[in-house]
Amino acid sequence: MIPILYLDDDMVAVHKPAGLKMHRDLYDPPEADVLLRRLRIQTGRWIYPVHRLDRPVSGLVLFAFSPEMARSLADQFRQRNVDKTYVAVARGYLLPEGVIESPLTRNAYAPKPGQMRVAARTAYKCLATIELNFPVSRYATSRYSMVEIYPRT
């Protein structure tokens, strides 16, 4: 069962587990295990994704029960009327807060040579750091930062 965090007549907000795809692609069979299919079965209703999270990411995802509501909610995301916050673990120690400006490709998992990059700006705040006695590569220990991330573009 997918955990439902909010439900009304127009939309449903659920917790997407890490490792589960949002929807199937051309290479998946119709019965592929994806969030969209699971949630349609669970709610007994046709649903429309408002936004998405990548397969490795867990978090809150919104679905609408009508194309009109999906369009309205998606427009709010596009117009940046929705504040998104992520919590992540990063390798290494980060400054207490900062902004990362680094262009990204449209598909970070399978970039194509010569593919156009788009500007990306992300603010972050470091919540905690830890050093583990676990060697990684040439380092004798492993350092990590837990950060709150605020995508801006």
PyMOL commands that set and color helices and strands:
alter all, ss='L'
color gray80, all
select helices_A, chain A and resi 35-43+67-78
alter helices_A, ss='H'
color red, helices_A
select strands_A, chain A and resi 4-7+11-16+48-49+59-64+86-91+97-101+104-105+117-118+121-132+142-151
alter strands_A, ss='S'
color yellow, strands_A
deselect
rebuild
show_as cartoon
